[in-house]
Amino acid sequence: MGSLQVKAGGQQEGQNGEFSLLSVCERANFSTFQYSHCVAMGSRHQARERALQILFQHDIHGKGDLRLDEFWREYSVSEESRAFAEQLVRGVLEHRKELDATIAKYATNWTVNRMPIVDRNILRAGLYELLWVDEVPAKVTMDESIELAKSFGDDDASKFVNAVLDKALTTDARLAAKRADPNRPMWRRADGD
């Protein structure tokens, strides 16, 4: 799935020798705060990639155990990345019917089952993040989903993912708070409001 290689120290190098955000953070002359923020962003990006891989495998092999321990033995990541990836995977699987219904509503002339596996899992994870991961701003979710589609999908995947998620963000009543300020994280009160 894609041409990404993970190198020692968490650096990731793409097909053309381009380095990911993590390696850029390591080489930049950031203050401690800037560096930790930069690394956290890189950890979340890596977590989204790993979540997509898990969801892809789960979609291909059908229902059954996730076998996350086997996956994590093969793909070593930080605890923060692992926790966020598992949050996304478990959230997508828990809300899959609702996510698929929402995707079908906004994906003009497409059924979810006919979509490429990569595209539908990027959409599921992105929509889950928009709807249930309040601490991530909508703009970040949108940008990350588009980047995943560029990295792992075909030539039109990023446009398709952008169109579907943008339509959901701009019209779905459940996303009114994130729509109001797509650059800010949303915090719900403890009682669920």
C-alpha positions as a Markdown table, in Angstrom:
| # | Residue | x | y | z |
|---|---|---|---|---|
| 1 | Met | 0.0 | 0.0 | 0.0 |
| 2 | Gly | 2.0 | 3.0 | -1.2 |
| 3 | Ser | 5.8 | 3.4 | -1.4 |
| 4 | Leu | 6.5 | 4.7 | 2.1 |
| 5 | Gln | 9.5 | 3.3 | 3.8 |
| 6 | Val | 10.1 | 3.6 | 7.6 |
| 7 | Lys | 13.7 | 4.3 | 8.5 |
| 8 | Ala | 15.4 | 4.0 | 11.9 |
| 9 | Gly | 14.6 | 6.8 | 14.3 |
| 10 | Gly | 11.1 | 7.2 | 12.9 |
| 11 | Gln | 12.1 | 9.0 | 9.7 |
| 12 | Gln | 10.1 | 8.2 | 6.7 |
| 13 | Glu | 11.3 | 8.6 | 3.2 |
| 14 | Gly | 9.1 | 8.6 | 0.2 |
| 15 | Gln | 9.8 | 7.2 | -3.3 |
| 16 | Asn | 11.7 | 10.3 | -4.4 |
| 17 | Gly | 13.8 | 10.7 | -1.3 |
| 18 | Glu | 11.5 | 13.2 | 0.2 |
| 19 | Phe | 11.3 | 13.2 | 4.0 |
| 20 | Ser | 8.2 | 13.3 | 6.1 |
| 21 | Leu | 7.3 | 15.9 | 8.8 |
| 22 | Leu | 9.1 | 13.8 | 11.5 |
| 23 | Ser | 12.4 | 14.1 | 9.8 |
| 24 | Val | 11.8 | 17.8 | 9.0 |
| 25 | Cys | 11.2 | 18.3 | 12.7 |
| 26 | Glu | 14.4 | 16.6 | 13.6 |
| 27 | Arg | 16.5 | 18.7 | 11.2 |
| 28 | Ala | 14.8 | 22.1 | 11.9 |
| 29 | Asn | 16.1 | 24.5 | 14.5 |
| 30 | Phe | 12.9 | 24.6 | 16.6 |
| 31 | Ser | 12.4 | 25.7 | 20.2 |
| 32 | Thr | 11.4 | 22.8 | 22.5 |
| 33 | Phe | 7.7 | 23.8 | 22.2 |
| 34 | Gln | 7.8 | 24.1 | 18.4 |
| 35 | Tyr | 9.6 | 20.8 | 18.2 |
| 36 | Ser | 7.2 | 18.9 | 20.4 |
| 37 | His | 4.2 | 20.4 | 18.5 |
| 38 | Cys | 5.9 | 19.4 | 15.2 |
| 39 | Val | 6.6 | 15.9 | 16.4 |
| 40 | Ala | 3.0 | 15.5 | 17.7 |
| 41 | Met | 1.7 | 16.5 | 14.2 |
| 42 | Gly | 4.0 | 13.9 | 12.7 |
| 43 | Ser | 2.8 | 11.3 | 15.2 |
| 44 | Arg | -0.8 | 11.9 | 14.3 |
| 45 | His | 0.0 | 11.7 | 10.5 |
| 46 | Gln | 1.8 | 8.4 | 11.1 |
| 47 | Ala | -1.1 | 7.2 | 13.2 |
| 48 | Arg | -3.6 | 8.0 | 10.4 |
| 49 | Glu | -1.4 | 6.0 | 7.9 |
| 50 | Arg | -1.3 | 3.0 | 10.2 |
| 51 | Ala | -5.1 | 3.2 | 10.9 |
| 52 | Leu | -5.7 | 3.2 | 7.1 |
| 53 | Gln | -3.5 | 0.1 | 6.8 |
| 54 | Ile | -5.4 | -1.7 | 9.5 |
| 55 | Leu | -8.8 | -0.6 | 8.1 |
| 56 | Phe | -7.7 | -1.7 | 4.6 |
| 57 | Gln | -6.7 | -5.1 | 5.9 |
| 58 | His | -9.9 | -5.5 | 7.9 |
| 59 | Asp | -12.0 | -4.5 | 4.8 |
| 60 | Ile | -10.2 | -7.1 | 2.6 |
| 61 | His | -10.3 | -10.0 | 5.1 |
| 62 | Gly | -13.8 | -9.3 | 6.3 |
| 63 | Lys | -15.1 | -9.5 | 9.8 |
| 64 | Gly | -13.2 | -11.1 | 12.5 |
| 65 | Asp | -10.6 | -10.2 | 15.1 |
| 66 | Leu | -8.5 | -7.1 | 14.4 |
| 67 | Arg | -5.3 | -8.8 | 15.5 |
| 68 | Leu | -3.7 | -5.5 | 16.4 |
| 69 | Asp | -0.9 | -7.1 | 18.3 |
| 70 | Glu | 0.3 | -8.8 | 15.2 |
| 71 | Phe | 0.1 | -5.5 | 13.3 |
| 72 | Trp | 2.1 | -3.6 | 15.9 |
| 73 | Arg | 4.8 | -6.2 | 16.0 |
| 74 | Glu | 5.4 | -5.5 | 12.3 |
| 75 | Tyr | 5.0 | -1.7 | 12.5 |
| 76 | Ser | 6.6 | -0.1 | 15.4 |
| 77 | Val | 5.3 | 3.4 | 16.3 |
| 78 | Ser | 5.2 | 5.6 | 19.4 |
| 79 | Glu | 2.6 | 4.9 | 22.1 |
| 80 | Glu | 0.9 | 8.2 | 21.1 |
| 81 | Ser | 0.7 | 7.1 | 17.5 |
| 82 | Arg | -0.5 | 3.7 | 18.4 |
| 83 | Ala | -3.2 | 5.1 | 20.7 |
| 84 | Phe | -4.5 | 7.5 | 18.1 |
| 85 | Ala | -4.5 | 4.9 | 15.3 |
| 86 | Glu | -6.4 | 2.5 | 17.5 |
| 87 | Gln | -8.9 | 5.2 | 18.5 |
| 88 | Leu | -9.6 | 5.8 | 14.8 |
| 89 | Val | -9.8 | 2.1 | 13.9 |
| 90 | Arg | -12.1 | 1.2 | 16.8 |
| 91 | Gly | -14.3 | 4.4 | 16.2 |
| 92 | Val | -14.7 | 3.6 | 12.5 |
| 93 | Leu | -15.6 | 0.0 | 13.2 |
| 94 | Glu | -18.0 | 1.0 | 16.0 |
| 95 | His | -19.8 | 3.6 | 13.8 |
| 96 | Arg | -19.3 | 1.9 | 10.4 |
| 97 | Lys | -23.0 | 1.7 | 9.5 |
| 98 | Glu | -23.6 | 5.4 | 10.3 |
| 99 | Leu | -20.4 | 6.4 | 8.6 |
| 100 | Asp | -21.2 | 4.5 | 5.4 |
| 101 | Ala | -24.8 | 5.9 | 5.4 |
| 102 | Thr | -23.3 | 9.4 | 5.7 |
| 103 | Ile | -20.7 | 8.8 | 3.0 |
| 104 | Ala | -23.4 | 7.4 | 0.7 |
| 105 | Lys | -25.5 | 10.5 | 1.2 |
| 106 | Tyr | -22.6 | 12.8 | 0.1 |
| 107 | Ala | -20.9 | 10.7 | -2.5 |
| 108 | Thr | -22.9 | 11.5 | -5.7 |
| 109 | Asn | -23.4 | 8.5 | -8.0 |
| 110 | Trp | -21.4 | 6.1 | -5.8 |
| 111 | Thr | -22.3 | 3.3 | -3.4 |
| 112 | Val | -19.8 | 2.8 | -0.6 |
| 113 | Asn | -19.3 | -0.9 | -1.6 |
| 114 | Arg | -18.3 | 0.1 | -5.1 |
| 115 | Met | -15.7 | 2.6 | -4.0 |
| 116 | Pro | -12.0 | 1.6 | -4.0 |
| 117 | Ile | -11.2 | 0.1 | -0.6 |
| 118 | Val | -8.6 | 2.8 | 0.1 |
| 119 | Asp | -10.9 | 5.7 | -0.7 |
| 120 | Arg | -13.8 | 4.4 | 1.4 |
| 121 | Asn | -11.5 | 3.8 | 4.4 |
| 122 | Ile | -10.0 | 7.2 | 4.1 |
| 123 | Leu | -13.5 | 8.6 | 4.0 |
| 124 | Arg | -14.6 | 6.5 | 7.0 |
| 125 | Ala | -11.6 | 7.6 | 9.1 |
| 126 | Gly | -11.9 | 11.3 | 8.0 |
| 127 | Leu | -15.6 | 11.4 | 8.7 |
| 128 | Tyr | -15.2 | 9.6 | 12.0 |
| 129 | Glu | -12.6 | 12.2 | 13.0 |
| 130 | Leu | -14.8 | 15.1 | 11.9 |
| 131 | Leu | -17.8 | 13.7 | 13.9 |
| 132 | Trp | -16.3 | 12.2 | 17.0 |
| 133 | Val | -12.7 | 13.5 | 17.5 |
| 134 | Asp | -13.4 | 16.9 | 18.9 |
| 135 | Glu | -9.8 | 17.9 | 19.7 |
| 136 | Val | -8.8 | 17.8 | 16.0 |
| 137 | Pro | -9.8 | 20.9 | 13.9 |
| 138 | Ala | -11.8 | 20.2 | 10.8 |
| 139 | Lys | -9.1 | 21.8 | 8.6 |
| 140 | Val | -6.5 | 19.4 | 9.9 |
| 141 | Thr | -8.8 | 16.4 | 9.3 |
| 142 | Met | -9.6 | 17.6 | 5.8 |
| 143 | Asp | -5.9 | 18.2 | 4.9 |
| 144 | Glu | -4.8 | 14.9 | 6.4 |
| 145 | Ser | -7.5 | 12.9 | 4.6 |
| 146 | Ile | -6.5 | 14.6 | 1.3 |
| 147 | Glu | -2.8 | 13.8 | 1.9 |
| 148 | Leu | -3.6 | 10.1 | 2.6 |
| 149 | Ala | -5.6 | 10.0 | -0.6 |
| 150 | Lys | -2.7 | 11.5 | -2.6 |
| 151 | Ser | -0.3 | 9.0 | -1.0 |
| 152 | Phe | -2.4 | 5.8 | -1.2 |
| 153 | Gly | -5.1 | 6.4 | -3.7 |
| 154 | Asp | -5.2 | 6.8 | -7.5 |
| 155 | Asp | -4.9 | 10.1 | -9.3 |
| 156 | Asp | -8.5 | 11.2 | -8.6 |
| 157 | Ala | -8.8 | 9.9 | -5.0 |
| 158 | Ser | -7.7 | 13.2 | -3.4 |
| 159 | Lys | -10.4 | 15.2 | -5.3 |
| 160 | Phe | -13.0 | 12.6 | -4.5 |
| 161 | Val | -12.1 | 12.5 | -0.8 |
| 162 | Asn | -12.0 | 16.3 | -0.6 |
| 163 | Ala | -15.5 | 16.6 | -2.4 |
| 164 | Val | -17.2 | 14.1 | -0.1 |
| 165 | Leu | -15.8 | 15.3 | 3.2 |
| 166 | Asp | -16.2 | 19.0 | 2.2 |
| 167 | Lys | -19.9 | 18.3 | 1.4 |
| 168 | Ala | -20.4 | 16.6 | 4.7 |
| 169 | Leu | -18.6 | 19.4 | 6.6 |
| 170 | Thr | -20.6 | 22.2 | 4.9 |
| 171 | Thr | -24.0 | 20.6 | 5.1 |
| 172 | Asp | -24.2 | 18.0 | 7.9 |
| 173 | Ala | -26.0 | 19.5 | 10.9 |
| 174 | Arg | -23.8 | 17.5 | 13.3 |
| 175 | Leu | -20.8 | 19.4 | 12.1 |
| 176 | Ala | -22.1 | 22.9 | 12.6 |
| 177 | Ala | -19.6 | 23.7 | 15.4 |
| 178 | Lys | -16.6 | 22.5 | 13.4 |
| 179 | Arg | -18.0 | 24.3 | 10.3 |
| 180 | Ala | -18.2 | 27.6 | 12.3 |
| 181 | Asp | -14.5 | 27.6 | 12.9 |
| 182 | Pro | -12.6 | 24.8 | 11.0 |
| 183 | Asn | -9.3 | 25.9 | 12.5 |
| 184 | Arg | -10.3 | 25.4 | 16.1 |
| 185 | Pro | -10.7 | 22.2 | 18.0 |
| 186 | Met | -14.2 | 21.6 | 19.5 |
| 187 | Trp | -14.7 | 20.6 | 23.1 |
| 188 | Arg | -17.9 | 19.0 | 24.3 |
| 189 | Arg | -19.1 | 19.4 | 27.9 |
| 190 | Ala | -18.9 | 16.2 | 30.0 |
| 191 | Asp | -22.7 | 15.8 | 29.7 |
| 192 | Gly | -22.4 | 15.3 | 26.0 |
| 193 | Asp | -23.5 | 18.7 | 24.8 |
